[in-house]
Amino acid sequence: MKKLLVLLPVFGVLAGCAAGINHNVAKINGRTYLVETKNKNVFGLAQWSQESTFVDLENKDIGKELAKEYVHDIAAKCRKTLNIRAANANTSAKVGTTSKAKADPKEVYECVIDALTK
């Protein structure tokens, strides 16, 4: 019984290793693609793969898309922190507590620029 208790976590770890996403790079018809295949398993008893997705790595806009997403994420974080700061300032001054406090767009712009230059 003690051996089974020792081996049970080992089987659990091995079963968990099979789950995840497999990434491969493939060249199809002269173009390079990133092939992502998601794997699912049920406690090591069964395992299956979902349909693969292909991302064209030679796409000229992929860097532009990634940069766009990065800037949007930074802007959302800056907007959130500045909105919280503005709301805290309104509650401490007890001015307009019924209205929703919003950050100044100029401050958001400066926050984004600061974050991008770091």
PyMOL commands that place a pseudoatom at each C-alpha (Angstrom):
pseudoatom trace, name=CA, resn=MET, resi=1, chain=A, elem=C, hetatm=0, pos=[0.000, 0.000, 0.000]
pseudoatom trace, name=CA, resn=LYS, resi=2, chain=A, elem=C, hetatm=0, pos=[2.860, 2.390, 0.798]
pseudoatom trace, name=CA, resn=LYS, resi=3, chain=A, elem=C, hetatm=0, pos=[4.424, 1.748, -2.617]
pseudoatom trace, name=CA, resn=LEU, resi=4, chain=A, elem=C, hetatm=0, pos=[1.158, 2.691, -4.301]
pseudoatom trace, name=CA, resn=LEU, resi=5, chain=A, elem=C, hetatm=0, pos=[1.023, 5.965, -2.375]
pseudoatom trace, name=CA, resn=VAL, resi=6, chain=A, elem=C, hetatm=0, pos=[4.559, 6.762, -3.492]
pseudoatom trace, name=CA, resn=LEU, resi=7, chain=A, elem=C, hetatm=0, pos=[3.913, 5.906, -7.151]
pseudoatom trace, name=CA, resn=LEU, resi=8, chain=A, elem=C, hetatm=0, pos=[0.556, 7.684, -7.418]
pseudoatom trace, name=CA, resn=PRO, resi=9, chain=A, elem=C, hetatm=0, pos=[2.068, 11.225, -7.585]
pseudoatom trace, name=CA, resn=VAL, resi=10, chain=A, elem=C, hetatm=0, pos=[4.566, 9.996, -10.182]
pseudoatom trace, name=CA, resn=PHE, resi=11, chain=A, elem=C, hetatm=0, pos=[1.739, 8.810, -12.429]
pseudoatom trace, name=CA, resn=GLY, resi=12, chain=A, elem=C, hetatm=0, pos=[-0.050, 12.125, -11.906]
pseudoatom trace, name=CA, resn=VAL, resi=13, chain=A, elem=C, hetatm=0, pos=[3.014, 14.100, -12.958]
pseudoatom trace, name=CA, resn=LEU, resi=14, chain=A, elem=C, hetatm=0, pos=[3.532, 11.934, -16.017]
pseudoatom trace, name=CA, resn=ALA, resi=15, chain=A, elem=C, hetatm=0, pos=[-0.107, 12.309, -17.001]
pseudoatom trace, name=CA, resn=GLY, resi=16, chain=A, elem=C, hetatm=0, pos=[0.174, 16.091, -16.667]
pseudoatom trace, name=CA, resn=CYS, resi=17, chain=A, elem=C, hetatm=0, pos=[3.200, 16.197, -18.959]
pseudoatom trace, name=CA, resn=ALA, resi=18, chain=A, elem=C, hetatm=0, pos=[1.072, 15.074, -21.892]
pseudoatom trace, name=CA, resn=ALA, resi=19, chain=A, elem=C, hetatm=0, pos=[-1.278, 18.062, -21.677]
pseudoatom trace, name=CA, resn=GLY, resi=20, chain=A, elem=C, hetatm=0, pos=[-0.531, 21.364, -23.348]
pseudoatom trace, name=CA, resn=ILE, resi=21, chain=A, elem=C, hetatm=0, pos=[0.173, 22.824, -26.755]
pseudoatom trace, name=CA, resn=ASN, resi=22, chain=A, elem=C, hetatm=0, pos=[2.687, 21.455, -29.206]
pseudoatom trace, name=CA, resn=HIS, resi=23, chain=A, elem=C, hetatm=0, pos=[4.458, 24.072, -31.334]
pseudoatom trace, name=CA, resn=ASN, resi=24, chain=A, elem=C, hetatm=0, pos=[6.221, 23.112, -34.527]
pseudoatom trace, name=CA, resn=VAL, resi=25, chain=A, elem=C, hetatm=0, pos=[7.544, 25.047, -37.481]
pseudoatom trace, name=CA, resn=ALA, resi=26, chain=A, elem=C, hetatm=0, pos=[6.741, 23.675, -40.915]
pseudoatom trace, name=CA, resn=LYS, resi=27, chain=A, elem=C, hetatm=0, pos=[7.597, 24.800, -44.424]
pseudoatom trace, name=CA, resn=ILE, resi=28, chain=A, elem=C, hetatm=0, pos=[4.643, 24.236, -46.771]
pseudoatom trace, name=CA, resn=ASN, resi=29, chain=A, elem=C, hetatm=0, pos=[4.851, 25.251, -50.446]
pseudoatom trace, name=CA, resn=GLY, resi=30, chain=A, elem=C, hetatm=0, pos=[7.855, 27.462, -49.726]
pseudoatom trace, name=CA, resn=ARG, resi=31, chain=A, elem=C, hetatm=0, pos=[6.168, 29.379, -46.886]
pseudoatom trace, name=CA, resn=THR, resi=32, chain=A, elem=C, hetatm=0, pos=[6.996, 28.990, -43.196]
pseudoatom trace, name=CA, resn=TYR, resi=33, chain=A, elem=C, hetatm=0, pos=[4.165, 28.301, -40.747]
pseudoatom trace, name=CA, resn=LEU, resi=34, chain=A, elem=C, hetatm=0, pos=[3.908, 27.888, -36.984]
pseudoatom trace, name=CA, resn=VAL, resi=35, chain=A, elem=C, hetatm=0, pos=[1.778, 24.795, -36.332]
pseudoatom trace, name=CA, resn=GLU, resi=36, chain=A, elem=C, hetatm=0, pos=[-0.019, 24.742, -32.963]
pseudoatom trace, name=CA, resn=THR, resi=37, chain=A, elem=C, hetatm=0, pos=[-1.750, 21.569, -31.805]
pseudoatom trace, name=CA, resn=LYS, resi=38, chain=A, elem=C, hetatm=0, pos=[-3.615, 21.555, -28.482]
pseudoatom trace, name=CA, resn=ASN, resi=39, chain=A, elem=C, hetatm=0, pos=[-3.562, 18.305, -26.532]
pseudoatom trace, name=CA, resn=LYS, resi=40, chain=A, elem=C, hetatm=0, pos=[-6.147, 17.250, -23.962]
pseudoatom trace, name=CA, resn=ASN, resi=41, chain=A, elem=C, hetatm=0, pos=[-6.074, 14.323, -21.564]
pseudoatom trace, name=CA, resn=VAL, resi=42, chain=A, elem=C, hetatm=0, pos=[-8.212, 12.793, -18.836]
pseudoatom trace, name=CA, resn=PHE, resi=43, chain=A, elem=C, hetatm=0, pos=[-6.052, 11.860, -15.831]
pseudoatom trace, name=CA, resn=GLY, resi=44, chain=A, elem=C, hetatm=0, pos=[-3.641, 9.970, -18.058]
pseudoatom trace, name=CA, resn=LEU, resi=45, chain=A, elem=C, hetatm=0, pos=[-6.340, 7.522, -19.109]
pseudoatom trace, name=CA, resn=ALA, resi=46, chain=A, elem=C, hetatm=0, pos=[-7.131, 9.057, -22.487]
pseudoatom trace, name=CA, resn=GLN, resi=47, chain=A, elem=C, hetatm=0, pos=[-5.449, 11.656, -24.666]
pseudoatom trace, name=CA, resn=TRP, resi=48, chain=A, elem=C, hetatm=0, pos=[-6.491, 13.376, -27.872]
pseudoatom trace, name=CA, resn=SER, resi=49, chain=A, elem=C, hetatm=0, pos=[-5.399, 16.285, -30.039]
pseudoatom trace, name=CA, resn=GLN, resi=50, chain=A, elem=C, hetatm=0, pos=[-7.522, 19.093, -31.365]
pseudoatom trace, name=CA, resn=GLU, resi=51, chain=A, elem=C, hetatm=0, pos=[-7.286, 20.342, -34.926]
pseudoatom trace, name=CA, resn=SER, resi=52, chain=A, elem=C, hetatm=0, pos=[-4.007, 22.118, -35.692]
pseudoatom trace, name=CA, resn=THR, resi=53, chain=A, elem=C, hetatm=0, pos=[-3.872, 25.823, -36.416]
pseudoatom trace, name=CA, resn=PHE, resi=54, chain=A, elem=C, hetatm=0, pos=[-1.382, 27.382, -38.830]
pseudoatom trace, name=CA, resn=VAL, resi=55, chain=A, elem=C, hetatm=0, pos=[0.106, 30.865, -38.393]
pseudoatom trace, name=CA, resn=ASP, resi=56, chain=A, elem=C, hetatm=0, pos=[1.967, 32.280, -41.376]
pseudoatom trace, name=CA, resn=LEU, resi=57, chain=A, elem=C, hetatm=0, pos=[5.355, 33.438, -40.086]
pseudoatom trace, name=CA, resn=GLU, resi=58, chain=A, elem=C, hetatm=0, pos=[6.218, 35.203, -43.315]
pseudoatom trace, name=CA, resn=ASN, resi=59, chain=A, elem=C, hetatm=0, pos=[3.225, 37.503, -43.018]
pseudoatom trace, name=CA, resn=LYS, resi=60, chain=A, elem=C, hetatm=0, pos=[4.529, 41.051, -43.220]
pseudoatom trace, name=CA, resn=ASP, resi=61, chain=A, elem=C, hetatm=0, pos=[1.841, 42.354, -40.852]
pseudoatom trace, name=CA, resn=ILE, resi=62, chain=A, elem=C, hetatm=0, pos=[2.533, 39.929, -37.993]
pseudoatom trace, name=CA, resn=GLY, resi=63, chain=A, elem=C, hetatm=0, pos=[4.966, 42.334, -36.310]
pseudoatom trace, name=CA, resn=LYS, resi=64, chain=A, elem=C, hetatm=0, pos=[2.511, 45.186, -36.754]
pseudoatom trace, name=CA, resn=GLU, resi=65, chain=A, elem=C, hetatm=0, pos=[-0.308, 43.113, -35.228]
pseudoatom trace, name=CA, resn=LEU, resi=66, chain=A, elem=C, hetatm=0, pos=[1.835, 42.100, -32.246]
pseudoatom trace, name=CA, resn=ALA, resi=67, chain=A, elem=C, hetatm=0, pos=[2.915, 45.711, -31.685]
pseudoatom trace, name=CA, resn=LYS, resi=68, chain=A, elem=C, hetatm=0, pos=[-0.703, 46.860, -31.879]
pseudoatom trace, name=CA, resn=GLU, resi=69, chain=A, elem=C, hetatm=0, pos=[-1.789, 44.310, -29.260]
pseudoatom trace, name=CA, resn=TYR, resi=70, chain=A, elem=C, hetatm=0, pos=[1.136, 45.286, -27.017]
pseudoatom trace, name=CA, resn=VAL, resi=71, chain=A, elem=C, hetatm=0, pos=[0.280, 49.002, -27.163]
pseudoatom trace, name=CA, resn=HIS, resi=72, chain=A, elem=C, hetatm=0, pos=[-3.417, 48.264, -26.523]
pseudoatom trace, name=CA, resn=ASP, resi=73, chain=A, elem=C, hetatm=0, pos=[-2.500, 46.194, -23.455]
pseudoatom trace, name=CA, resn=ILE, resi=74, chain=A, elem=C, hetatm=0, pos=[-0.299, 48.980, -22.098]
pseudoatom trace, name=CA, resn=ALA, resi=75, chain=A, elem=C, hetatm=0, pos=[-2.991, 51.592, -22.782]
pseudoatom trace, name=CA, resn=ALA, resi=76, chain=A, elem=C, hetatm=0, pos=[-5.605, 49.479, -20.982]
pseudoatom trace, name=CA, resn=LYS, resi=77, chain=A, elem=C, hetatm=0, pos=[-3.336, 49.104, -17.941]
pseudoatom trace, name=CA, resn=CYS, resi=78, chain=A, elem=C, hetatm=0, pos=[-2.569, 52.829, -17.859]
pseudoatom trace, name=CA, resn=ARG, resi=79, chain=A, elem=C, hetatm=0, pos=[-6.229, 53.735, -18.272]
pseudoatom trace, name=CA, resn=LYS, resi=80, chain=A, elem=C, hetatm=0, pos=[-7.205, 51.370, -15.454]
pseudoatom trace, name=CA, resn=THR, resi=81, chain=A, elem=C, hetatm=0, pos=[-4.619, 52.666, -12.987]
pseudoatom trace, name=CA, resn=LEU, resi=82, chain=A, elem=C, hetatm=0, pos=[-5.344, 56.315, -13.810]
pseudoatom trace, name=CA, resn=ASN, resi=83, chain=A, elem=C, hetatm=0, pos=[-9.119, 55.748, -13.509]
pseudoatom trace, name=CA, resn=ILE, resi=84, chain=A, elem=C, hetatm=0, pos=[-8.571, 54.201, -10.074]
pseudoatom trace, name=CA, resn=ARG, resi=85, chain=A, elem=C, hetatm=0, pos=[-6.353, 57.123, -9.095]
pseudoatom trace, name=CA, resn=ALA, resi=86, chain=A, elem=C, hetatm=0, pos=[-8.996, 59.625, -10.300]
pseudoatom trace, name=CA, resn=ALA, resi=87, chain=A, elem=C, hetatm=0, pos=[-11.750, 57.769, -8.421]
pseudoatom trace, name=CA, resn=ASN, resi=88, chain=A, elem=C, hetatm=0, pos=[-9.660, 57.775, -5.243]
pseudoatom trace, name=CA, resn=ALA, resi=89, chain=A, elem=C, hetatm=0, pos=[-9.010, 61.482, -5.630]
pseudoatom trace, name=CA, resn=ASN, resi=90, chain=A, elem=C, hetatm=0, pos=[-12.744, 62.157, -6.012]
pseudoatom trace, name=CA, resn=THR, resi=91, chain=A, elem=C, hetatm=0, pos=[-13.672, 60.105, -2.957]
pseudoatom trace, name=CA, resn=SER, resi=92, chain=A, elem=C, hetatm=0, pos=[-10.996, 61.735, -0.816]
pseudoatom trace, name=CA, resn=ALA, resi=93, chain=A, elem=C, hetatm=0, pos=[-12.139, 65.197, -1.904]
pseudoatom trace, name=CA, resn=LYS, resi=94, chain=A, elem=C, hetatm=0, pos=[-15.822, 64.103, -1.661]
pseudoatom trace, name=CA, resn=VAL, resi=95, chain=A, elem=C, hetatm=0, pos=[-16.565, 65.744, -4.989]
pseudoatom trace, name=CA, resn=GLY, resi=96, chain=A, elem=C, hetatm=0, pos=[-18.923, 64.114, -7.464]
pseudoatom trace, name=CA, resn=THR, resi=97, chain=A, elem=C, hetatm=0, pos=[-19.027, 60.681, -5.895]
pseudoatom trace, name=CA, resn=THR, resi=98, chain=A, elem=C, hetatm=0, pos=[-22.101, 59.789, -7.959]
pseudoatom trace, name=CA, resn=SER, resi=99, chain=A, elem=C, hetatm=0, pos=[-20.317, 60.435, -11.263]
pseudoatom trace, name=CA, resn=LYS, resi=100, chain=A, elem=C, hetatm=0, pos=[-17.780, 57.991, -12.647]
pseudoatom trace, name=CA, resn=ALA, resi=101, chain=A, elem=C, hetatm=0, pos=[-14.268, 59.447, -12.464]
pseudoatom trace, name=CA, resn=LYS, resi=102, chain=A, elem=C, hetatm=0, pos=[-12.205, 59.097, -15.637]
pseudoatom trace, name=CA, resn=ALA, resi=103, chain=A, elem=C, hetatm=0, pos=[-8.554, 59.668, -16.297]
pseudoatom trace, name=CA, resn=ASP, resi=104, chain=A, elem=C, hetatm=0, pos=[-7.369, 62.601, -18.337]
pseudoatom trace, name=CA, resn=PRO, resi=105, chain=A, elem=C, hetatm=0, pos=[-6.518, 61.445, -21.894]
pseudoatom trace, name=CA, resn=LYS, resi=106, chain=A, elem=C, hetatm=0, pos=[-3.296, 63.465, -21.773]
pseudoatom trace, name=CA, resn=GLU, resi=107, chain=A, elem=C, hetatm=0, pos=[-2.192, 61.551, -18.656]
pseudoatom trace, name=CA, resn=VAL, resi=108, chain=A, elem=C, hetatm=0, pos=[-3.033, 58.236, -20.344]
pseudoatom trace, name=CA, resn=TYR, resi=109, chain=A, elem=C, hetatm=0, pos=[-0.960, 59.265, -23.368]
pseudoatom trace, name=CA, resn=GLU, resi=110, chain=A, elem=C, hetatm=0, pos=[1.994, 60.220, -21.149]
pseudoatom trace, name=CA, resn=CYS, resi=111, chain=A, elem=C, hetatm=0, pos=[1.692, 56.929, -19.223]
pseudoatom trace, name=CA, resn=VAL, resi=112, chain=A, elem=C, hetatm=0, pos=[1.747, 54.920, -22.480]
pseudoatom trace, name=CA, resn=ILE, resi=113, chain=A, elem=C, hetatm=0, pos=[4.762, 56.848, -23.785]
pseudoatom trace, name=CA, resn=ASP, resi=114, chain=A, elem=C, hetatm=0, pos=[6.608, 56.318, -20.485]
pseudoatom trace, name=CA, resn=ALA, resi=115, chain=A, elem=C, hetatm=0, pos=[5.833, 52.591, -20.536]
pseudoatom trace, name=CA, resn=LEU, resi=116, chain=A, elem=C, hetatm=0, pos=[7.006, 52.234, -24.150]
pseudoatom trace, name=CA, resn=THR, resi=117, chain=A, elem=C, hetatm=0, pos=[10.281, 54.079, -23.563]
pseudoatom trace, name=CA, resn=LYS, resi=118, chain=A, elem=C, hetatm=0, pos=[11.222, 51.852, -20.615]
for i in range(1, 118): cmd.bond("trace and resi %d" % i, "trace and resi %d" % (i + 1))
show_as sticks, trace
zoom trace
